[in-house]
Amino acid sequence: MLKSKILKFAFLSLAAMLLLTGCGKTGDGKNETSGEQIVILSGLWSKPTEGEFVVSQILNPLAEKLGISISFQTMDDLTALQRLEVQTASGNICSNIEIASSGSMTDWINSGYLVDLTEKVAGWKDLKFIPAFSKGIEIDGKQYFLPIAGNVYLLIANKKALKYLPKGAKIDELTWDQFADWALNIKKGTGFGRTVVCGVPLKSFIYQFGTCALSYGAEFPEINSEGAKKAWTIFEKLSQADAFIPNIREIADCSLPMIRGEAWLSILNNTKVGEVFETNETKFVVAKMPKGPKGRGIIVGFSGMALIKNSQNQKTALGIIKYLTKPDIQVQLARGTGGFVPAVEAALKFLDVNDPQDIVIRKAIHELKGNVVASGVPGSKYKDWGAVKMVFDNIFERVLLRKEKLTDKMLDEAAEKIKELRK
């Protein structure tokens, strides 16, 4: 018994030490012995190239101008929250700003670790956010997060696919049925399936499917409603005709087969659309999402900035948050990190009408207006969002890969599993 208690204490001590690691360090990992230091914890811009841009082109110049040090540390939202719990318990809060995804904002707000920003930002100029980036940023009329960047889904096609469009169809006015017919026409005309969605579990299929289901009146993430059933029949139709690329079960990132020319048609996160389009803008066409009887289904992912309560240098940290909401900085961040959608409406005027990346960003912003929008990923409503994704992935495996017949029983059983995952 004594031995187990000692081991438990040692484990908790080690965990605390690891979670506290990073206090008192700059963005390049060097010890800082003087001046104000701001620590930003971020689940956004986690790719090395993204983080490097944010640090070298945005934060370091700002730190030099202010005469302070800024440490930008990427980690998932749960790890960041656990770190703050340890710091709070130890009385050594050395994190200042949290950049969290919409799916975890409720958990962060309920933790009690964030500052109410409502009055602090009331007089800020140009602080008008795109409405789709507003869900979950406040509770009981108190605002805790300021949106910083987001993404939506767009349709992208290789121009070689255009001659296979269904008769009378317009690419910016496609219905989902026409999208399916287009994919089948490409297969028939070329002899190969050239449409791609994510076939690797725990990736983006739930969102690709969800955009279709929303168009038919489903909520997100419903799996067995009438709208969801209609969406399943669209994807089942593609599978039965072998309209997907042959190696679809190996695809974790749909942009890669599009760039290589293996795939000609997909619906992608706009940052991925930007990656494809930038390789050769003359080769691809970017369009609005297909629509159903309820309109175009749009699933919005976004992240927001929050000020951590009881941290030092809060005035400086708040000033950094304000700086990151400036319209020109928003566009600079969007361009340098793969084409995220700026959260501030005034940023639109800084976009270049001829720049390939800005063209995609403009189209993404347009999709956020007047469509059937599911704002934010509802991860905080479930015990395990990954487990929810796996329920959809399992139907994908059975119906789209193994080509089992889609049945109401199959979908009802899946819906029960999702229901059990609700908090």
C-alpha positions as CSV (number, residue, x, y, z in Angstrom):
1,M,0.0,0.0,0.0
2,L,2.8,2.4,1.0
3,K,4.7,1.6,-2.2
4,S,1.7,2.3,-4.4
5,K,1.2,5.7,-2.7
6,I,4.8,6.6,-3.2
7,L,4.6,5.6,-6.9
8,K,1.4,7.6,-7.3
9,F,2.9,10.7,-5.7
10,A,6.0,10.3,-7.9
11,F,3.8,10.0,-11.0
12,L,1.8,13.1,-10.1
13,S,5.0,15.1,-9.3
14,L,6.4,14.1,-12.6
15,A,3.2,15.1,-14.4
16,A,3.2,18.4,-12.7
17,M,6.8,19.1,-13.6
18,L,6.2,18.2,-17.2
19,L,3.1,20.4,-17.4
20,L,4.9,23.3,-15.8
21,T,7.7,23.0,-18.3
22,G,7.7,26.1,-20.5
23,C,7.3,28.7,-17.7
24,G,10.0,31.3,-18.1
25,K,11.0,30.4,-21.6
26,T,10.9,32.4,-24.9
27,G,9.6,31.1,-28.2
28,D,13.0,29.8,-29.1
29,G,13.4,27.9,-25.8
30,K,16.0,30.3,-24.2
31,N,15.7,31.4,-20.6
32,E,14.4,34.9,-20.2
33,T,15.8,36.7,-17.2
34,S,14.3,40.2,-17.5
35,G,11.3,42.0,-19.0
36,E,7.7,41.0,-19.5
37,Q,7.0,37.6,-20.9
38,I,3.8,36.4,-22.5
39,V,3.1,32.7,-23.0
40,I,0.5,31.7,-25.6
41,L,-0.9,28.2,-25.6
42,S,-2.4,27.2,-28.9
43,G,-4.2,24.3,-30.5
44,L,-4.3,26.3,-33.8
45,W,-1.4,26.5,-36.2
46,S,0.0,23.2,-34.9
47,K,1.8,22.3,-38.2
48,P,5.5,23.2,-37.9
49,T,5.4,25.5,-40.9
50,E,2.3,27.3,-39.5
51,G,3.8,27.8,-36.1
52,E,7.2,28.9,-37.5
53,F,5.4,31.6,-39.6
54,V,3.3,32.9,-36.7
55,V,6.5,33.2,-34.5
56,S,8.9,34.6,-37.0
57,Q,6.6,36.9,-39.0
58,I,4.0,38.0,-36.4
59,L,5.0,37.5,-32.8
60,N,8.8,38.1,-32.8
61,P,8.5,41.5,-34.6
62,L,5.7,42.4,-32.1
63,A,7.8,41.3,-29.2
64,E,10.8,43.3,-30.4
65,K,8.6,46.4,-30.9
66,L,7.2,46.1,-27.3
67,G,10.5,45.1,-25.7
68,I,9.0,41.9,-24.3
69,S,9.3,38.1,-25.0
70,I,6.5,36.0,-26.4
71,S,6.5,32.2,-26.1
72,F,4.2,30.5,-28.6
73,Q,3.6,26.8,-27.5
74,T,1.4,24.5,-29.6
75,M,-0.6,21.8,-27.8
76,D,-4.1,20.3,-28.0
77,D,-6.8,22.1,-26.0
78,L,-7.1,19.3,-23.3
79,T,-3.4,19.3,-22.6
80,A,-3.4,23.1,-22.3
81,L,-6.3,22.9,-19.8
82,Q,-4.5,20.2,-17.8
83,R,-1.4,22.4,-17.8
84,L,-3.4,25.3,-16.4
85,E,-5.0,23.1,-13.7
86,V,-1.5,22.2,-12.5
87,Q,-0.2,25.7,-12.7
88,T,-3.3,27.0,-10.7
89,A,-2.8,24.3,-8.0
90,S,0.9,25.2,-7.7
91,G,0.1,28.9,-7.5
92,N,2.4,29.5,-10.5
93,I,0.3,30.6,-13.5
94,C,2.7,31.3,-16.3
95,S,0.4,31.0,-19.2
96,N,-1.3,34.2,-20.5
97,I,-3.4,33.5,-23.6
98,E,-5.2,30.4,-24.7
99,I,-6.1,29.8,-28.4
100,A,-8.8,27.1,-28.4
101,S,-11.0,25.4,-30.9
102,S,-14.7,26.0,-30.9
103,G,-15.3,22.4,-29.8
104,S,-13.5,23.0,-26.5
105,M,-14.6,26.6,-25.7
106,T,-17.4,25.5,-23.4
107,D,-15.0,23.3,-21.3
108,W,-12.6,26.2,-21.0
109,I,-15.3,28.7,-20.0
110,N,-16.8,26.3,-17.4
111,S,-13.3,25.8,-16.0
112,G,-13.4,29.3,-14.5
113,Y,-9.9,30.0,-15.7
114,L,-10.7,32.7,-18.2
115,V,-11.3,36.5,-17.9
116,D,-14.6,38.0,-19.0
117,L,-13.6,40.2,-21.9
118,T,-17.0,41.8,-22.5
119,E,-16.2,45.3,-21.2
120,K,-12.5,45.1,-22.0
121,V,-13.1,44.9,-25.7
122,A,-16.2,47.0,-26.0
123,G,-14.4,50.0,-27.5
124,W,-12.1,48.2,-29.9
125,K,-12.3,49.5,-33.5
126,D,-13.1,47.0,-36.3
127,L,-14.0,44.3,-33.8
128,K,-16.9,42.9,-35.9
129,F,-16.6,39.2,-36.4
130,I,-18.1,37.0,-39.1
131,P,-21.4,35.8,-37.5
132,A,-20.6,32.1,-38.2
133,F,-17.7,32.5,-35.8
134,S,-19.8,33.4,-32.8
135,K,-21.2,30.2,-31.4
136,G,-19.7,29.2,-28.1
137,I,-17.6,32.2,-27.5
138,E,-19.8,33.5,-24.6
139,I,-22.0,32.2,-21.8
140,D,-24.7,34.1,-20.0
141,G,-24.0,37.2,-22.0
142,K,-20.3,37.3,-21.1
143,Q,-17.7,37.0,-23.8
144,Y,-14.6,34.9,-23.1
145,F,-13.2,34.3,-26.5
146,L,-12.5,36.5,-29.5
147,P,-12.5,34.5,-32.8
148,I,-9.2,34.6,-34.6
149,A,-9.5,32.2,-37.6
150,G,-11.7,29.6,-39.1
151,N,-12.4,27.3,-42.1
152,V,-15.2,25.9,-44.2
153,Y,-15.6,23.3,-46.9
154,L,-15.5,24.1,-50.7
155,L,-15.8,22.1,-53.8
156,I,-12.7,21.7,-56.0
157,A,-12.3,20.0,-59.3
158,N,-9.6,19.4,-61.9
159,K,-10.6,21.2,-65.1
160,K,-10.4,17.9,-66.9
161,A,-13.6,16.9,-65.1
162,L,-15.6,19.8,-66.4
163,K,-16.6,18.1,-69.7
164,Y,-18.3,15.4,-67.6
165,L,-20.7,17.8,-65.8
166,P,-24.3,16.5,-66.1
167,K,-26.2,18.2,-68.9
168,G,-27.5,21.6,-67.8
169,A,-25.5,21.6,-64.5
170,K,-23.6,24.7,-63.4
171,I,-20.7,24.2,-61.2
172,D,-21.6,26.9,-58.7
173,E,-25.2,25.7,-58.5
174,L,-24.8,21.9,-58.3
175,T,-27.2,19.8,-56.3
176,W,-25.9,16.8,-54.4
177,D,-27.6,14.6,-56.9
178,Q,-25.8,16.4,-59.7
179,F,-22.5,16.0,-57.8
180,A,-23.1,12.3,-57.6
181,D,-24.0,12.1,-61.3
182,W,-20.8,14.1,-62.2
183,A,-18.7,11.6,-60.2
184,L,-20.4,8.7,-62.1
185,N,-19.9,10.4,-65.4
186,I,-16.2,10.8,-64.7
187,K,-15.9,7.2,-63.8
188,K,-17.8,6.1,-67.0
189,G,-15.9,8.5,-69.2
190,T,-12.3,7.8,-68.0
191,G,-12.7,4.2,-66.7
192,F,-11.4,5.2,-63.3
193,G,-13.0,6.5,-60.1
194,R,-11.7,10.0,-59.6
195,T,-13.7,11.4,-56.7
196,V,-12.1,11.4,-53.2
197,V,-13.1,11.8,-49.6
198,C,-11.2,10.8,-46.5
199,G,-11.0,7.0,-46.1
200,V,-8.7,6.8,-43.1
201,P,-10.6,6.8,-39.8
202,L,-10.7,9.7,-37.4
203,K,-10.0,12.3,-40.2
204,S,-12.5,14.5,-42.0
205,F,-15.2,12.2,-43.4
206,I,-17.7,13.1,-40.7
207,Y,-17.5,16.7,-41.9
208,Q,-17.6,15.9,-45.6
209,F,-20.7,13.8,-44.9
210,G,-22.2,16.4,-42.5
211,T,-22.2,19.1,-45.1
212,C,-24.3,16.9,-47.3
213,A,-26.7,15.9,-44.5
214,L,-27.2,19.5,-43.5
215,S,-28.4,20.2,-47.0
216,Y,-31.2,17.7,-46.6
217,G,-32.3,19.0,-43.2
218,A,-30.3,16.9,-40.8
219,E,-28.6,18.4,-37.7
220,F,-24.9,17.9,-37.1
221,P,-23.9,15.1,-36.2
222,E,-27.1,13.2,-36.9
223,I,-26.6,9.8,-38.5
224,N,-30.0,8.3,-39.0
225,S,-32.5,11.2,-39.5
226,E,-34.3,11.4,-42.9
227,G,-31.8,14.1,-44.0
228,A,-28.8,12.0,-42.9
229,K,-30.3,8.9,-44.7
230,K,-30.5,10.9,-47.9
231,A,-26.9,11.9,-47.6
232,W,-25.9,8.3,-47.0
233,T,-27.6,7.3,-50.3
234,I,-25.6,9.9,-52.2
235,F,-22.3,8.5,-50.9
236,E,-23.6,4.9,-51.3
237,K,-24.4,5.6,-55.0
238,L,-20.8,6.7,-55.6
239,S,-19.5,3.6,-53.9
240,Q,-21.7,1.2,-55.8
241,A,-20.5,2.7,-59.1
242,D,-16.8,2.6,-58.0
243,A,-16.7,6.4,-58.5
244,F,-14.2,6.9,-55.6
245,I,-10.5,6.6,-56.4
246,P,-9.3,3.0,-56.0
247,N,-7.1,3.6,-52.9
248,I,-9.6,5.6,-51.0
249,R,-9.2,3.6,-47.8
250,E,-5.6,4.9,-47.6
251,I,-6.5,8.6,-48.0
252,A,-6.0,10.7,-44.9
253,D,-5.4,14.0,-46.8
254,C,-7.6,14.5,-49.9
255,S,-5.4,17.3,-51.2
256,L,-2.6,15.0,-52.1
257,P,-4.4,12.8,-54.7
258,M,-5.9,16.0,-56.1
259,I,-2.4,17.6,-56.5
260,R,-1.0,14.4,-58.0
261,G,-3.9,14.2,-60.5
262,E,-5.2,10.8,-59.3
263,A,-8.4,12.5,-58.1
264,W,-10.4,15.1,-60.1
265,L,-13.2,16.0,-57.7
266,S,-13.5,16.5,-54.0
267,I,-15.0,18.6,-51.2
268,L,-12.2,20.0,-48.9
269,N,-11.5,22.2,-46.0
270,N,-10.7,25.6,-47.6
271,T,-7.1,25.5,-46.3
272,K,-6.6,22.2,-48.2
273,V,-8.4,23.7,-51.3
274,G,-5.8,26.6,-51.1
275,E,-2.9,24.1,-51.0
276,V,-4.3,22.4,-54.2
277,F,-5.2,25.6,-56.0
278,E,-1.8,27.2,-55.3
279,T,0.1,24.4,-57.0
280,N,-1.4,25.5,-60.4
281,E,-4.5,27.8,-60.4
282,T,-4.9,27.2,-64.1
283,K,-5.5,23.5,-63.5
284,F,-8.3,23.7,-61.0
285,V,-11.6,25.3,-60.4
286,V,-12.9,26.2,-57.0
287,A,-16.7,26.4,-56.5
288,K,-19.5,26.6,-53.9
289,M,-20.6,23.5,-52.1
290,P,-23.4,21.4,-53.6
291,K,-26.8,22.1,-52.3
292,G,-29.9,20.1,-51.2
293,P,-33.5,21.1,-50.7
294,K,-32.6,23.0,-47.5
295,G,-29.7,24.9,-49.1
296,R,-25.9,24.4,-48.9
297,G,-24.7,22.7,-45.7
298,I,-21.7,24.5,-44.2
299,I,-19.8,23.1,-41.2
300,V,-17.6,25.9,-39.7
301,G,-14.5,25.2,-37.6
302,F,-12.9,28.1,-35.8
303,S,-10.6,29.1,-33.0
304,G,-10.7,31.9,-30.5
305,M,-8.4,33.7,-28.1
306,A,-8.9,34.0,-24.4
307,L,-7.2,35.8,-21.5
308,I,-6.2,33.5,-18.6
309,K,-7.3,34.7,-15.2
310,N,-4.7,35.5,-12.5
311,S,-1.8,35.5,-14.9
312,Q,0.8,38.2,-14.9
313,N,1.1,41.0,-17.4
314,Q,-2.6,40.9,-18.3
315,K,-2.6,44.4,-19.8
316,T,0.2,43.4,-22.2
317,A,-1.5,40.1,-23.0
318,L,-4.7,41.8,-23.8
319,G,-2.8,44.2,-26.1
320,I,-1.4,41.2,-28.0
321,I,-4.9,39.8,-28.4
322,K,-6.1,43.2,-29.8
323,Y,-3.1,43.3,-32.2
324,L,-4.0,39.8,-33.5
325,T,-7.6,41.0,-34.3
326,K,-6.3,43.9,-36.5
327,P,-7.8,43.3,-40.1
328,D,-4.4,43.5,-41.8
329,I,-2.8,41.2,-39.3
330,Q,-5.7,38.8,-39.7
331,V,-5.0,38.6,-43.4
332,Q,-1.3,38.2,-42.9
333,L,-2.0,35.3,-40.5
334,A,-4.4,33.7,-43.0
335,R,-2.0,33.9,-45.9
336,G,1.0,32.6,-43.9
337,T,-0.7,29.6,-42.3
338,G,-2.4,28.0,-45.2
339,G,-5.4,30.1,-46.0
340,F,-7.5,30.1,-42.8
341,V,-10.6,32.4,-43.0
342,P,-9.9,35.7,-41.1
343,A,-12.5,36.1,-38.3
344,V,-12.8,39.9,-38.6
345,E,-15.1,41.2,-41.3
346,A,-13.0,44.2,-42.1
347,A,-10.2,41.9,-43.2
348,L,-12.0,41.3,-46.5
349,K,-10.8,44.7,-47.9
350,F,-7.2,43.6,-47.5
351,L,-7.6,40.5,-49.7
352,D,-6.1,40.6,-53.3
353,V,-8.6,39.7,-56.0
354,N,-5.9,38.1,-58.1
355,D,-3.9,36.2,-55.5
356,P,-4.7,32.4,-55.7
357,Q,-4.8,32.0,-51.9
358,D,-6.9,35.1,-51.4
359,I,-9.3,33.9,-54.1
360,V,-9.9,30.8,-52.1
361,I,-10.3,32.8,-48.8
362,R,-12.9,35.0,-50.5
363,K,-14.9,32.0,-51.7
364,A,-14.8,30.6,-48.2
365,I,-16.0,33.8,-46.7
366,H,-18.9,33.9,-49.2
367,E,-19.9,30.4,-48.2
368,L,-20.5,31.6,-44.6
369,K,-23.4,33.8,-45.7
370,G,-26.9,32.7,-46.4
371,N,-26.3,28.9,-46.1
372,V,-27.3,26.2,-43.6
373,V,-24.4,26.7,-41.2
374,A,-23.4,24.4,-38.3
375,S,-21.1,26.8,-36.4
376,G,-18.3,25.0,-34.5
377,V,-17.6,21.4,-33.8
378,P,-19.8,20.2,-30.9
379,G,-17.0,18.2,-29.3
380,S,-17.7,19.5,-25.8
381,K,-21.2,17.9,-25.9
382,Y,-19.7,14.4,-26.1
383,K,-17.5,12.3,-23.9
384,D,-15.1,11.5,-26.8
385,W,-15.5,13.3,-30.1
386,G,-13.1,10.8,-31.7
387,A,-15.5,8.0,-30.7
388,V,-18.3,9.9,-32.5
389,K,-16.2,10.2,-35.6
390,M,-15.5,6.4,-35.4
391,V,-19.2,5.7,-35.5
392,F,-19.4,7.5,-38.9
393,D,-16.2,5.8,-40.0
394,N,-17.6,2.4,-39.2
395,I,-20.6,3.0,-41.5
396,F,-18.1,4.3,-44.1
397,E,-16.2,1.0,-43.9
398,R,-19.2,-1.2,-44.1
399,V,-21.2,0.6,-46.8
400,L,-18.7,2.5,-48.9
401,L,-15.7,0.1,-48.7
402,R,-17.2,-3.3,-48.1
403,K,-20.4,-2.3,-50.0
404,E,-22.8,-3.8,-47.5
405,K,-26.4,-2.7,-48.1
406,L,-27.4,0.4,-46.1
407,T,-30.3,-0.3,-43.8
408,D,-32.3,1.6,-41.2
409,K,-31.2,-0.9,-38.6
410,M,-27.6,-0.2,-39.3
411,L,-28.1,3.6,-38.9
412,D,-30.4,3.3,-35.9
413,E,-27.8,1.2,-34.0
414,A,-25.1,3.8,-34.9
415,A,-27.4,6.6,-33.6
416,E,-27.7,4.7,-30.3
417,K,-23.9,4.6,-30.0
418,I,-23.7,8.3,-30.5
419,K,-26.5,8.9,-28.0
420,E,-24.5,6.9,-25.4
421,L,-21.5,9.3,-26.0
422,R,-23.5,12.4,-25.0
423,K,-22.4,14.0,-21.8
